[in-house]
Amino acid sequence: TSITMKVLLAGIVLILIVETNADWKFPIQAAQGAYDMGRAYLDMREANWKNSDKYFHARGNYDAARRGEGGRWAAEVI
């Protein structure tokens, strides 16, 4: 449930940012970045390997940050 709350909070903040940010690439990148973070989390759960959380978290951050400003923002928030 913790990840769900973080994604929900990220979505609310994203809506507030979109209202003030004229760049429409940002919300798309942020959504893609959140997807990358979620995919890394699900991959970690599927791997079910002891002490592998740092690898999957780093991979999710890397994938999200490559999306652009919105992806970097999503990686920081999540």
TORNU-965193 format. One record per atom (N, C-alpha, C, O): chain; atom name; z, y, x. Coordinates in steps of 0.05 Angstrom, whole numbers, plus 5000, padded with zeros to 4 digits. Example, Ala and Ser with C-alpha at 12.3 -4.5 7.8 and 13.67 -1.06 7.14 Angstrom:
2
+-----+------+------+-------+------+
: mol : atom :   up : north : east :
+-----+------+------+-------+------+
:   A :    N : 5156 :  4886 : 5264 :
:   A :   CA : 5156 :  4910 : 5246 :
:   A :    C : 5156 :  4934 : 5264 :
:   A :    O : 5169 :  4934 : 5285 :
:   A :    N : 5142 :  4955 : 5257 :
:   A :   CA : 5143 :  4979 : 5273 :
:   A :    C : 5157 :  5001 : 5258 :
:   A :    O : 5161 :  5023 : 5268 :
+-----+------+------+-------+------+
***
This chain:
78
+-----+------+------+-------+------+
: mol : atom :   up : north : east :
+-----+------+------+-------+------+
:   A :    N : 5000 :  4976 : 5016 :
:   A :   CA : 5000 :  5000 : 5000 :
:   A :    C : 5000 :  5025 : 5017 :
:   A :    O : 4992 :  5047 : 5008 :
:   A :    N : 5009 :  5023 : 5042 :
:   A :   CA : 5010 :  5046 : 5059 :
:   A :    C : 4982 :  5057 : 5065 :
:   A :    O : 4977 :  5081 : 5065 :
:   A :    N : 4963 :  5039 : 5070 :
:   A :   CA : 4936 :  5047 : 5075 :
:   A :    C : 4923 :  5060 : 5050 :
:   A :    O : 4907 :  5078 : 5053 :
:   A :    N : 4930 :  5049 : 5027 :
:   A :   CA : 4920 :  5060 : 5002 :
:   A :    C : 4930 :  5089 : 4998 :
:   A :    O : 4914 :  5107 : 4990 :
:   A :    N : 4955 :  5094 : 5004 :
:   A :   CA : 4966 :  5121 : 5001 :
:   A :    C : 4953 :  5140 : 5021 :
:   A :    O : 4948 :  5163 : 5014 :
:   A :    N : 4947 :  5131 : 5045 :
:   A :   CA : 4935 :  5148 : 5065 :
:   A :    C : 4906 :  5155 : 5057 :
:   A :    O : 4898 :  5178 : 5060 :
:   A :    N : 4892 :  5135 : 5046 :
:   A :   CA : 4864 :  5140 : 5037 :
:   A :    C : 4865 :  5159 : 5014 :
:   A :    O : 4848 :  5177 : 5012 :
:   A :    N : 4883 :  5156 : 4995 :
:   A :   CA : 4885 :  5174 : 4972 :
:   A :    C : 4892 :  5202 : 4981 :
:   A :    O : 4880 :  5221 : 4972 :
:   A :    N : 4911 :  5205 : 5000 :
:   A :   CA : 4918 :  5231 : 5010 :
:   A :    C : 4894 :  5244 : 5025 :
:   A :    O : 4888 :  5267 : 5022 :
:   A :    N : 4879 :  5227 : 5040 :
:   A :   CA : 4856 :  5237 : 5054 :
:   A :    C : 4835 :  5247 : 5034 :
:   A :    O : 4822 :  5268 : 5039 :
:   A :    N : 4832 :  5233 : 5012 :
:   A :   CA : 4813 :  5241 : 4991 :
:   A :    C : 4820 :  5268 : 4979 :
:   A :    O : 4803 :  5284 : 4974 :
:   A :    N : 4846 :  5271 : 4973 :
:   A :   CA : 4855 :  5297 : 4961 :
:   A :    C : 4850 :  5320 : 4980 :
:   A :    O : 4840 :  5341 : 4973 :
:   A :    N : 4858 :  5316 : 5006 :
:   A :   CA : 4854 :  5337 : 5026 :
:   A :    C : 4824 :  5342 : 5029 :
:   A :    O : 4816 :  5365 : 5033 :
:   A :    N : 4808 :  5321 : 5029 :
:   A :   CA : 4779 :  5324 : 5031 :
:   A :    C : 4767 :  5342 : 5009 :
:   A :    O : 4751 :  5359 : 5014 :
:   A :    N : 4777 :  5337 : 4985 :
:   A :   CA : 4767 :  5354 : 4962 :
:   A :    C : 4774 :  5383 : 4967 :
:   A :    O : 4758 :  5401 : 4962 :
:   A :    N : 4799 :  5388 : 4977 :
:   A :   CA : 4807 :  5416 : 4982 :
:   A :    C : 4790 :  5428 : 5004 :
:   A :    O : 4783 :  5452 : 5003 :
:   A :    N : 4783 :  5412 : 5025 :
:   A :   CA : 4767 :  5423 : 5047 :
:   A :    C : 4739 :  5428 : 5037 :
:   A :    O : 4727 :  5448 : 5045 :
:   A :    N : 4728 :  5410 : 5021 :
:   A :   CA : 4700 :  5414 : 5011 :
:   A :    C : 4698 :  5440 : 4996 :
:   A :    O : 4677 :  5453 : 4997 :
:   A :    N : 4718 :  5448 : 4981 :
:   A :   CA : 4716 :  5472 : 4966 :
:   A :    C : 4714 :  5497 : 4984 :
:   A :    O : 4702 :  5517 : 4977 :
:   A :    N : 4726 :  5495 : 5009 :
:   A :   CA : 4725 :  5517 : 5027 :
:   A :    C : 4704 :  5514 : 5048 :
:   A :    O : 4697 :  5534 : 5062 :
:   A :    N : 4693 :  5490 : 5052 :
:   A :   CA : 4674 :  5485 : 5073 :
:   A :    C : 4646 :  5483 : 5061 :
:   A :    O : 4641 :  5467 : 5044 :
:   A :    N : 4628 :  5500 : 5072 :
:   A :   CA : 4601 :  5501 : 5061 :
:   A :    C : 4584 :  5478 : 5072 :
:   A :    O : 4562 :  5473 : 5061 :
:   A :    N : 4592 :  5465 : 5093 :
:   A :   CA : 4577 :  5444 : 5106 :
:   A :    C : 4580 :  5418 : 5090 :
:   A :    O : 4602 :  5406 : 5090 :
:   A :    N : 4559 :  5409 : 5076 :
:   A :   CA : 4561 :  5386 : 5059 :
:   A :    C : 4559 :  5360 : 5075 :
:   A :    O : 4563 :  5338 : 5063 :
:   A :    N : 4554 :  5361 : 5101 :
:   A :   CA : 4554 :  5337 : 5117 :
:   A :    C : 4582 :  5327 : 5121 :
:   A :    O : 4587 :  5303 : 5124 :
:   A :    N : 4601 :  5345 : 5122 :
:   A :   CA : 4629 :  5339 : 5128 :
:   A :    C : 4640 :  5318 : 5109 :
:   A :    O : 4651 :  5298 : 5118 :
:   A :    N : 4638 :  5321 : 5082 :
:   A :   CA : 4650 :  5301 : 5065 :
:   A :    C : 4636 :  5273 : 5067 :
:   A :    O : 4650 :  5253 : 5064 :
:   A :    N : 4611 :  5273 : 5072 :
:   A :   CA : 4596 :  5248 : 5075 :
:   A :    C : 4606 :  5234 : 5100 :
:   A :    O : 4611 :  5210 : 5100 :
:   A :    N : 4608 :  5249 : 5122 :
:   A :   CA : 4618 :  5238 : 5147 :
:   A :    C : 4647 :  5228 : 5144 :
:   A :    O : 4654 :  5207 : 5155 :
:   A :    N : 4663 :  5243 : 5130 :
:   A :   CA : 4691 :  5235 : 5126 :
:   A :    C : 4693 :  5209 : 5110 :
:   A :    O : 4709 :  5192 : 5116 :
:   A :    N : 4676 :  5207 : 5089 :
:   A :   CA : 4677 :  5182 : 5073 :
:   A :    C : 4667 :  5158 : 5090 :
:   A :    O : 4678 :  5136 : 5089 :
:   A :    N : 4647 :  5163 : 5107 :
:   A :   CA : 4637 :  5142 : 5124 :
:   A :    C : 4658 :  5134 : 5145 :
:   A :    O : 4662 :  5111 : 5152 :
:   A :    N : 4672 :  5155 : 5155 :
:   A :   CA : 4694 :  5150 : 5175 :
:   A :    C : 4717 :  5134 : 5162 :
:   A :    O : 4728 :  5116 : 5175 :
:   A :    N : 4724 :  5141 : 5137 :
:   A :   CA : 4745 :  5126 : 5123 :
:   A :    C : 4736 :  5097 : 5119 :
:   A :    O : 4752 :  5079 : 5121 :
:   A :    N : 4711 :  5093 : 5113 :
:   A :   CA : 4700 :  5066 : 5110 :
:   A :    C : 4703 :  5051 : 5137 :
:   A :    O : 4710 :  5027 : 5137 :
:   A :    N : 4696 :  5064 : 5159 :
:   A :   CA : 4699 :  5051 : 5185 :
:   A :    C : 4727 :  5043 : 5191 :
:   A :    O : 4732 :  5021 : 5201 :
:   A :    N : 4746 :  5060 : 5184 :
:   A :   CA : 4774 :  5054 : 5189 :
:   A :    C : 4783 :  5030 : 5171 :
:   A :    O : 4797 :  5013 : 5180 :
:   A :    N : 4774 :  5031 : 5146 :
:   A :   CA : 4781 :  5009 : 5128 :
:   A :    C : 4769 :  4983 : 5136 :
:   A :    O : 4781 :  4962 : 5134 :
:   A :    N : 4744 :  4984 : 5146 :
:   A :   CA : 4731 :  4959 : 5155 :
:   A :    C : 4745 :  4947 : 5179 :
:   A :    O : 4749 :  4923 : 5181 :
:   A :    N : 4754 :  4965 : 5198 :
:   A :   CA : 4769 :  4955 : 5221 :
:   A :    C : 4796 :  4943 : 5212 :
:   A :    O : 4805 :  4922 : 5224 :
:   A :    N : 4808 :  4955 : 5192 :
:   A :   CA : 4834 :  4943 : 5182 :
:   A :    C : 4829 :  4916 : 5170 :
:   A :    O : 4845 :  4897 : 5175 :
:   A :    N : 4808 :  4913 : 5154 :
:   A :   CA : 4803 :  4887 : 5141 :
:   A :    C : 4795 :  4866 : 5162 :
:   A :    O : 4803 :  4843 : 5160 :
:   A :    N : 4780 :  4875 : 5183 :
:   A :   CA : 4774 :  4856 : 5204 :
:   A :    C : 4799 :  4847 : 5219 :
:   A :    O : 4801 :  4824 : 5227 :
:   A :    N : 4818 :  4865 : 5222 :
:   A :   CA : 4843 :  4858 : 5235 :
:   A :    C : 4858 :  4837 : 5219 :
:   A :    O : 4869 :  4818 : 5229 :
:   A :    N : 4859 :  4842 : 5193 :
:   A :   CA : 4873 :  4823 : 5175 :
:   A :    C : 4859 :  4796 : 5175 :
:   A :    O : 4873 :  4775 : 5175 :
:   A :    N : 4833 :  4796 : 5176 :
:   A :   CA : 4818 :  4771 : 5177 :
:   A :    C : 4822 :  4756 : 5203 :
:   A :    O : 4824 :  4731 : 5204 :
:   A :    N : 4823 :  4771 : 5225 :
:   A :   CA : 4827 :  4758 : 5251 :
:   A :    C : 4855 :  4745 : 5253 :
:   A :    O : 4858 :  4724 : 5265 :
:   A :    N : 4875 :  4758 : 5241 :
:   A :   CA : 4902 :  4748 : 5240 :
:   A :    C : 4911 :  4739 : 5268 :
:   A :    O : 4922 :  4717 : 5272 :
:   A :    N : 4907 :  4756 : 5287 :
:   A :   CA : 4914 :  4751 : 5315 :
:   A :    C : 4937 :  4768 : 5324 :
:   A :    O : 4937 :  4792 : 5319 :
:   A :    N : 4957 :  4756 : 5336 :
:   A :   CA : 4981 :  4769 : 5344 :
:   A :    C : 4975 :  4792 : 5364 :
:   A :    O : 4960 :  4789 : 5383 :
:   A :    N : 4987 :  4815 : 5359 :
:   A :   CA : 4985 :  4839 : 5376 :
:   A :    C : 4956 :  4849 : 5379 :
:   A :    O : 4949 :  4861 : 5399 :
:   A :    N : 4939 :  4846 : 5359 :
:   A :   CA : 4912 :  4855 : 5361 :
:   A :    C : 4908 :  4882 : 5347 :
:   A :    O : 4886 :  4893 : 5346 :
:   A :    N : 4929 :  4893 : 5335 :
:   A :   CA : 4927 :  4917 : 5319 :
:   A :    C : 4917 :  4941 : 5335 :
:   A :    O : 4902 :  4958 : 5325 :
:   A :    N : 4925 :  4944 : 5360 :
:   A :   CA : 4916 :  4967 : 5377 :
:   A :    C : 4886 :  4966 : 5381 :
:   A :    O : 4873 :  4987 : 5380 :
:   A :    N : 4875 :  4943 : 5385 :
:   A :   CA : 4846 :  4940 : 5389 :
:   A :    C : 4831 :  4949 : 5364 :
:   A :    O : 4813 :  4966 : 5365 :
:   A :    N : 4839 :  4939 : 5341 :
:   A :   CA : 4825 :  4945 : 5316 :
:   A :    C : 4829 :  4974 : 5308 :
:   A :    O : 4810 :  4986 : 5297 :
:   A :    N : 4852 :  4985 : 5313 :
:   A :   CA : 4857 :  5014 : 5307 :
:   A :    C : 4839 :  5031 : 5325 :
:   A :    O : 4827 :  5050 : 5316 :
:   A :    N : 4837 :  5024 : 5351 :
:   A :   CA : 4820 :  5039 : 5369 :
:   A :    C : 4791 :  5036 : 5361 :
:   A :    O : 4776 :  5056 : 5362 :
:   A :    N : 4782 :  5012 : 5353 :
:   A :   CA : 4755 :  5008 : 5345 :
:   A :    C : 4748 :  5025 : 5320 :
:   A :    O : 4727 :  5037 : 5318 :
:   A :    N : 4767 :  5025 : 5301 :
:   A :   CA : 4763 :  5041 : 5276 :
:   A :    C : 4761 :  5071 : 5283 :
:   A :    O : 4744 :  5085 : 5272 :
:   A :    N : 4778 :  5081 : 5300 :
:   A :   CA : 4777 :  5109 : 5308 :
:   A :    C : 4751 :  5115 : 5322 :
:   A :    O : 4739 :  5136 : 5316 :
:   A :    N : 4742 :  5098 : 5340 :
:   A :   CA : 4717 :  5102 : 5354 :
:   A :    C : 4694 :  5104 : 5335 :
:   A :    O : 4677 :  5122 : 5336 :
:   A :    N : 4692 :  5084 : 5317 :
:   A :   CA : 4670 :  5083 : 5298 :
:   A :    C : 4670 :  5108 : 5280 :
:   A :    O : 4649 :  5120 : 5276 :
:   A :    N : 4694 :  5116 : 5271 :
:   A :   CA : 4696 :  5139 : 5253 :
:   A :    C : 4689 :  5164 : 5267 :
:   A :    O : 4675 :  5181 : 5257 :
:   A :    N : 4699 :  5168 : 5292 :
:   A :   CA : 4694 :  5192 : 5307 :
:   A :    C : 4665 :  5196 : 5314 :
:   A :    O : 4656 :  5219 : 5317 :
:   A :    N : 4649 :  5175 : 5316 :
:   A :   CA : 4621 :  5177 : 5322 :
:   A :    C : 4605 :  5188 : 5298 :
:   A :    O : 4582 :  5195 : 5301 :
:   A :    N : 4618 :  5190 : 5275 :
:   A :   CA : 4604 :  5200 : 5251 :
:   A :    C : 4600 :  5230 : 5251 :
:   A :    O : 4583 :  5240 : 5238 :
:   A :    N : 4616 :  5244 : 5267 :
:   A :   CA : 4615 :  5273 : 5268 :
:   A :    C : 4642 :  5285 : 5261 :
:   A :    O : 4663 :  5272 : 5263 :
:   A :    N : 4642 :  5311 : 5255 :
:   A :   CA : 4667 :  5325 : 5249 :
:   A :    C : 4683 :  5312 : 5226 :
:   A :    O : 4707 :  5309 : 5229 :
:   A :    N : 4670 :  5305 : 5205 :
:   A :   CA : 4683 :  5292 : 5183 :
:   A :    C : 4695 :  5265 : 5191 :
:   A :    O : 4717 :  5259 : 5182 :
:   A :    N : 4681 :  5250 : 5206 :
:   A :   CA : 4691 :  5224 : 5216 :
:   A :    C : 4715 :  5227 : 5234 :
:   A :    O : 4734 :  5212 : 5232 :
:   A :    N : 4714 :  5248 : 5251 :
:   A :   CA : 4737 :  5253 : 5269 :
:   A :    C : 4761 :  5260 : 5252 :
:   A :    O : 4784 :  5252 : 5258 :
:   A :    N : 4757 :  5277 : 5232 :
:   A :   CA : 4779 :  5285 : 5214 :
:   A :    C : 4791 :  5260 : 5200 :
:   A :    O : 4815 :  5257 : 5199 :
:   A :    N : 4774 :  5243 : 5190 :
:   A :   CA : 4784 :  5219 : 5176 :
:   A :    C : 4799 :  5201 : 5195 :
:   A :    O : 4820 :  5189 : 5187 :
:   A :    N : 4790 :  5198 : 5220 :
:   A :   CA : 4804 :  5182 : 5240 :
:   A :    C : 4832 :  5193 : 5245 :
:   A :    O : 4851 :  5178 : 5248 :
:   A :    N : 4834 :  5220 : 5246 :
:   A :   CA : 4860 :  5232 : 5251 :
:   A :    C : 4879 :  5229 : 5227 :
:   A :    O : 4903 :  5223 : 5231 :
:   A :    N : 4869 :  5232 : 5203 :
:   A :   CA : 4885 :  5230 : 5179 :
:   A :    C : 4894 :  5202 : 5174 :
:   A :    O : 4917 :  5197 : 5167 :
:   A :    N : 4876 :  5183 : 5177 :
:   A :   CA : 4883 :  5155 : 5171 :
:   A :    C : 4896 :  5143 : 5195 :
:   A :    O : 4904 :  5119 : 5195 :
+-----+------+------+-------+------+
***
